[in-house]
Amino acid sequence: MTSWLLGVLQVDNESLPEVDTSRISDFSDTEKRKVISSALPYVITAVSTLITALSISILALWLLDEDGVIFGGPPPTLVAWQDDYERMTGLDEIPSDLDGTGVAICVVDSGINPSHPGMRGVTIAGWFDAVNGESLPYDDQGHGTAMAGIISSREGIGGISKGADLFIAKGIDKSGVGTDEGIAQSVEWCVDQGADIISLSLGGDQGPGLIGITLDVLESAVEDALDQGVFVVAAAGNDGADDDGDVASPGSVSDVICVGGVNRNGDVWSGSSRGDNNGRIWPNPILPRQDPDKKPEVIAPASEVPVLLSNSGSWYGYSSGTSAATAWVSGVIALAIQGEPDLARYGDRTKIEEMKDRIADSSIKNEGQTSHDDRFGYGILHAPGLVLYQPTTKVSSESLSGALLDYAPTRTTSVAPDSSTKADLKPRAPASRITAIQELNASTRL
């Protein structure tokens, strides 16, 4: 049996009437030319119709893409960079059945674009808007969508803990800033929703206070969340190139897990903020910080991290900054909690300190590093060490350091993806009492 495949139309010769071909050889050359000439218009018509149909199909796909339907996913370069970071942090070694299911993560940021193709299938468990009071989720700045995608995206890139319950609190406006009061309200709302983890990819100057006592409304809200056993993960800040002497607030709060940045070569990202762990008198007196609360506690992917873009010319790009590193760590902590449910929100700070001990013990230290470093933290986030940790068998730093010996970032094209994101954590002026986040600016680089 022979079949002809024309597009999706399949014709079976056995169903066609038989044709007597015995007399075809009796045709003269002139008669054959007449037959070909008579068929030519039909052939031309068929080809023209096919070309027209293909053209219409291509135009339709383009129009659909403009209306929010994406075809093809993120560029290969971004996929390669995502793979680099997953190998570096050991995320690719985590069992597939760990996806954050049963864990509640609350992202305080600029909102979320639920119609982004990368967020298909993602359910937003709760929404709060401290900026404009809108009842439906949106993102008029783009940063929140990028951070939420690292945690929960189910298509394209990201999605470290895609099974977790995702709560979104908008505390940042379209210009990339938010008031202390608005962000504090967002943190309090997250606590009220039962969040296990609050992810704060934002920061600014530390608030006024005395040793151990803060007069800052945002830091007070964070302290209250910690008292209830909520894991608070916050960005160290992006002033590494012109360091002001300490990590950003609220990452500076003792039991907050403060996250610095690493690049794809395993080095501290150049913009990652340095922690002041020796204590100081001015400004805002603090005692010397002790293990496991030295800042930053851990460094995670922060240079050219693949993210979902919103309000841009493309759906996918990359972000450089400790904001991305913060979301990455929040996602991995969710995996740890799912694997050991007794780590979940506990009602006091007991489990928070236990998690911070894990971070200090399991993170991959720099070559020659034996203790905390003001920029490298306790080391690079190591997902297996954190998620599959055994309390009675601490992983030695020597064995973890060996994990980087065989690691080499994938060599990809030097041409950046079509849409990229560049960001700087803007320090807040004490007089303005605002907290700034990384500003994502879509740009085309050739």
HUMO-V144816 format. One record per residue. N is the residue number from 0. RES is the residue in one letter. SS is DSSP state (hx for helix, st for strand, lp for the rest). NEAR is the number of other ideal C-beta (glycine too) atoms within 12 Angstrom. Layout:
BEGIN
N_RES_SS_NEAR, N_RES_SS_NEAR
END
This chain:
BEGIN
0_M_lp_10, 1_T_lp_11, 2_S_st_13, 3_W_st_13, 4_L_st_10, 5_L_st_10, 6_G_lp_13, 7_V_lp_6, 8_L_st_9, 9_Q_st_13, 10_V_st_15, 11_D_st_12, 12_N_hx_13, 13_E_hx_10, 14_S_hx_12, 15_L_lp_12, 16_P_lp_7, 17_E_lp_9, 18_V_lp_9, 19_D_lp_9, 20_T_lp_9, 21_S_lp_9, 22_R_lp_10, 23_I_hx_12, 24_S_hx_11, 25_D_hx_11, 26_F_lp_15, 27_S_lp_12, 28_D_hx_11, 29_T_hx_10, 30_E_hx_15, 31_K_hx_15, 32_R_hx_13, 33_K_hx_13, 34_V_hx_15, 35_I_hx_15, 36_S_hx_14, 37_S_hx_12, 38_A_hx_14, 39_L_hx_14, 40_P_hx_12, 41_Y_hx_14, 42_V_hx_14, 43_I_hx_13, 44_T_hx_13, 45_A_hx_16, 46_V_hx_14, 47_S_hx_14, 48_T_hx_15, 49_L_hx_16, 50_I_hx_14, 51_T_hx_14, 52_A_hx_15, 53_L_hx_15, 54_S_hx_14, 55_I_hx_14, 56_S_hx_16, 57_I_hx_15, 58_L_hx_14, 59_A_hx_16, 60_L_hx_17, 61_W_hx_15, 62_L_hx_14, 63_L_hx_15, 64_D_hx_18, 65_E_hx_15, 66_D_lp_12, 67_G_lp_18, 68_V_lp_18, 69_I_lp_26, 70_F_lp_19, 71_G_lp_18, 72_G_lp_23, 73_P_lp_34, 74_P_lp_28, 75_P_hx_20, 76_T_hx_29, 77_L_hx_40, 78_V_hx_23, 79_A_hx_24, 80_W_hx_38, 81_Q_hx_41, 82_D_hx_25, 83_D_hx_32, 84_Y_hx_46, 85_E_hx_34, 86_R_hx_28, 87_M_hx_39, 88_T_hx_44, 89_G_lp_32, 90_L_hx_36, 91_D_hx_19, 92_E_hx_21, 93_I_lp_29, 94_P_lp_16, 95_S_lp_12, 96_D_lp_13, 97_L_lp_31, 98_D_lp_30, 99_G_lp_36, 100_T_lp_22, 101_G_lp_25, 102_V_lp_42, 103_A_st_37, 104_I_st_55, 105_C_st_48, 106_V_st_56, 107_V_st_58, 108_D_st_60, 109_S_lp_47, 110_G_st_42, 111_I_lp_46, 112_N_lp_37, 113_P_lp_29, 114_S_lp_23, 115_H_lp_41, 116_P_hx_32, 117_G_hx_39, 118_M_hx_37, 119_R_lp_24, 120_G_lp_18, 121_V_lp_37, 122_T_lp_20, 123_I_st_33, 124_A_st_27, 125_G_st_27, 126_W_st_31, 127_F_st_36, 128_D_st_31, 129_A_lp_33, 130_V_lp_31, 131_N_lp_22, 132_G_lp_13, 133_E_lp_18, 134_S_lp_11, 135_L_lp_18, 136_P_lp_34, 137_Y_lp_29, 138_D_st_41, 139_D_lp_25, 140_Q_lp_40, 141_G_lp_42, 142_H_hx_55, 143_G_hx_57, 144_T_hx_49, 145_A_hx_55, 146_M_hx_57, 147_A_hx_53, 148_G_hx_55, 149_I_hx_51, 150_I_hx_52, 151_S_hx_49, 152_S_lp_41, 153_R_lp_27, 154_E_lp_25, 155_G_lp_35, 156_I_lp_44, 157_G_lp_45, 158_G_lp_35, 159_I_lp_50, 160_S_lp_45, 161_K_lp_35, 162_G_lp_29, 163_A_lp_41, 164_D_st_33, 165_L_st_49, 166_F_st_41, 167_I_st_47, 168_A_st_45, 169_K_st_45, 170_G_lp_45, 171_I_lp_46, 172_D_lp_30, 173_K_lp_23, 174_S_lp_17, 175_G_lp_36, 176_V_st_32, 177_G_st_43, 178_T_st_25, 179_D_hx_37, 180_E_hx_21, 181_G_hx_33, 182_I_hx_48, 183_A_hx_35, 184_Q_hx_27, 185_S_hx_45, 186_V_hx_47, 187_E_hx_30, 188_W_hx_30, 189_C_hx_46, 190_V_hx_35, 191_D_hx_22, 192_Q_lp_30, 193_G_lp_24, 194_A_lp_42, 195_D_lp_44, 196_I_st_52, 197_I_st_53, 198_S_st_56, 199_L_st_58, 200_S_lp_59, 201_L_st_57, 202_G_st_54, 203_G_st_43, 204_D_lp_35, 205_Q_lp_41, 206_G_lp_33, 207_P_lp_22, 208_G_st_22, 209_L_st_15, 210_I_lp_14, 211_G_lp_14, 212_I_st_16, 213_T_st_30, 214_L_lp_17, 215_D_lp_31, 216_V_hx_27, 217_L_hx_48, 218_E_hx_39, 219_S_hx_27, 220_A_hx_40, 221_V_hx_45, 222_E_hx_33, 223_D_hx_26, 224_A_hx_43, 225_L_hx_38, 226_D_hx_22, 227_Q_lp_30, 228_G_lp_30, 229_V_lp_47, 230_F_st_49, 231_V_st_50, 232_V_st_55, 233_A_st_53, 234_A_st_57, 235_A_lp_56, 236_G_lp_55, 237_N_lp_45, 238_D_lp_35, 239_G_hx_37, 240_A_hx_18, 241_D_hx_15, 242_D_lp_25, 243_D_lp_27, 244_G_lp_27, 245_D_lp_36, 246_V_lp_50, 247_A_lp_52, 248_S_st_50, 249_P_lp_48, 250_G_lp_49, 251_S_lp_47, 252_V_lp_44, 253_S_lp_37, 254_D_lp_39, 255_V_lp_48, 256_I_st_54, 257_C_st_52, 258_V_st_54, 259_G_st_57, 260_G_st_52, 261_V_st_47, 262_N_lp_32, 263_R_lp_34, 264_N_lp_22, 265_G_lp_34, 266_D_lp_23, 267_V_st_35, 268_W_lp_43, 269_S_lp_25, 270_G_lp_36, 271_S_lp_47, 272_S_lp_47, 273_R_lp_37, 274_G_lp_45, 275_D_lp_33, 276_N_lp_31, 277_N_lp_18, 278_G_lp_18, 279_R_st_19, 280_I_lp_13, 281_W_lp_11, 282_P_lp_19, 283_N_lp_29, 284_P_lp_18, 285_I_st_32, 286_L_lp_17, 287_P_lp_19, 288_R_lp_29, 289_Q_lp_19, 290_D_lp_20, 291_P_lp_31, 292_D_lp_34, 293_K_lp_37, 294_K_lp_50, 295_P_lp_55, 296_E_lp_53, 297_V_st_57, 298_I_st_54, 299_A_st_56, 300_P_st_51, 301_A_lp_51, 302_S_lp_39, 303_E_lp_35, 304_V_st_48, 305_P_st_48, 306_V_st_54, 307_L_st_53, 308_L_lp_43, 309_S_lp_40, 310_N_lp_30, 311_S_lp_30, 312_G_lp_20, 313_S_lp_36, 314_W_lp_42, 315_Y_st_42, 316_G_st_45, 317_Y_st_47, 318_S_st_54, 319_S_lp_39, 320_G_lp_53, 321_T_hx_56, 322_S_hx_58, 323_A_hx_57, 324_A_hx_55, 325_T_hx_62, 326_A_hx_55, 327_W_hx_52, 328_V_hx_59, 329_S_hx_53, 330_G_hx_52, 331_V_hx_55, 332_I_hx_52, 333_A_hx_50, 334_L_hx_44, 335_A_hx_41, 336_I_hx_42, 337_Q_hx_34, 338_G_hx_30, 339_E_lp_26, 340_P_hx_17, 341_D_hx_18, 342_L_hx_32, 343_A_lp_33, 344_R_lp_36, 345_Y_lp_23, 346_G_lp_16, 347_D_lp_16, 348_R_lp_26, 349_T_hx_20, 350_K_hx_30, 351_I_hx_40, 352_E_hx_25, 353_E_hx_28, 354_M_hx_45, 355_K_hx_40, 356_D_hx_26, 357_R_hx_40, 358_I_hx_45, 359_A_hx_36, 360_D_hx_32, 361_S_hx_40, 362_S_lp_47, 363_I_st_40, 364_K_lp_35, 365_N_lp_27, 366_E_lp_19, 367_G_lp_11, 368_Q_lp_24, 369_T_lp_15, 370_S_lp_20, 371_H_lp_36, 372_D_st_29, 373_D_lp_31, 374_R_lp_39, 375_F_lp_38, 376_G_st_50, 377_Y_lp_44, 378_G_lp_45, 379_I_st_53, 380_L_lp_52, 381_H_lp_44, 382_A_hx_42, 383_P_hx_31, 384_G_hx_38, 385_L_hx_48, 386_V_hx_39, 387_L_lp_24, 388_Y_lp_31, 389_Q_st_16, 390_P_lp_17, 391_T_lp_7, 392_T_st_12, 393_K_lp_17, 394_V_lp_30, 395_S_lp_16, 396_S_hx_28, 397_E_hx_18, 398_S_hx_19, 399_L_hx_33, 400_S_hx_27, 401_G_hx_16, 402_A_hx_30, 403_L_hx_30, 404_L_lp_13, 405_D_lp_11, 406_Y_lp_26, 407_A_lp_14, 408_P_lp_24, 409_T_lp_21, 410_R_lp_12, 411_T_lp_22, 412_T_lp_15, 413_S_lp_10, 414_V_lp_14, 415_A_lp_26, 416_P_lp_39, 417_D_lp_25, 418_S_lp_32, 419_S_st_34, 420_T_st_44, 421_K_st_24, 422_A_lp_42, 423_D_lp_30, 424_L_st_50, 425_K_lp_29, 426_P_lp_29, 427_R_lp_32, 428_A_lp_13, 429_P_lp_18, 430_A_lp_8, 431_S_lp_16, 432_R_lp_25, 433_I_st_30, 434_T_st_51, 435_A_st_41, 436_I_st_51, 437_Q_st_48, 438_E_lp_32, 439_L_lp_43, 440_N_st_26, 441_A_st_31, 442_S_st_21, 443_T_lp_17, 444_R_lp_20, 445_L_lp_10
END
